[in-house]
Amino acid sequence: MKKGELRELYQMMFPEYPDIVTVKELREMLGISRKLAYKLIDYGYIHAVKIGTTLKIPKISVINYMMEKEVKEVDEINRLTPSQRARCNRLIRRLCANYDGGNCLPLDDGEGCVCVQMISYSLLCKYFRRAVLPADKVLCADIYRQRTRLCDRCGRPFAPGSNRQKYCPECSRTIRRKQKADSARRRRSVEH
């Protein structure tokens, strides 16, 4: 990361915190537990200096950790095709709790801010990746290059949960109900 970018991030990220933070402030910044905060420091992900009995953490170390983690997550994902992007946009309009008529609520600071995920050909929004995208298993499998199958009954693609799965979840429920009814019918006919 270039020095200019780092300087901009330093001014934008966590402006309400001092340049040197404590473990308690680190926990607040990242929204993590005390145990995880100490693990990140012990394993060297976040640099800290022990002064007396307390640990002092440079804010820049926290920002570096956040940006390295974000870059790794974004690099693992390929660009979306136009059809994938269109399907993502439909999913956002239908399911995203942060979407409000083209604007993103968490990015809103008084004036409307366009939803970043709606205008991008990559997966930038963490909330979308973790909460909205998994709702459409076929799209999720397509984007992450996972295996998909065609349902033996209806022919629609679906992301199988196991190697033996032949039907999509909707057809699977219907077929299971039908098999159960047939089994009960056969059992009744044997009893009489």
C-alpha positions, 0 to 999 in steps of 0.5 A: 500500500502506498504512503499516500493511500495509507495517510488517507486511510489513517485520517478516515478510519477511526478518527475518534480514537487517539494515535496510540490505543489500549486493548480496550479501545482495540476491542471497541474498534474491531468489535472483538472479544478480549481473548481475540484481541490478545491473540492478534497481538500475541501472534503478531498480526497487530503490533503492540508495545508493553509499557509497564503493565499495559499494552499500547497499540499504534492506531496505524497497526490496527489500520494495516491489519484491517486493510491487509485482511480486506485485500486478501478477502477481495483478491480471492474473488473474481470479477462478476460477469454482467449476468452475475451482476444483474442477479446480484443487483436483483438480490440486493433490491429484494433482500439487503437490509442496508439498501434504501432506494439505491442508497446504502444506509451504513455509508449514509452520513447525512446525504445519500451515498450510492450502494457500492455493490450495485455499481461494482463488478466485484464483491466489495460489500462485506454485508452482501457477501456474508448475509445476502449472497448466501440466500441464493445458493446457485448464484453464490456457487456460480460466483465462487466457482463451486459445483452446481447440478441440474435437478433431475425433476425440474432441470433447474441448477442448484448447489448440492449439499452432498454428492448424492443429492439429485433434486433441488430443495423445492423438488426434494421436499415434494418428492420426500412427501410423495415417497412418505405417502406411498410408504404409508399407503403400502403399509396400510395395504399390508396391514389389512 
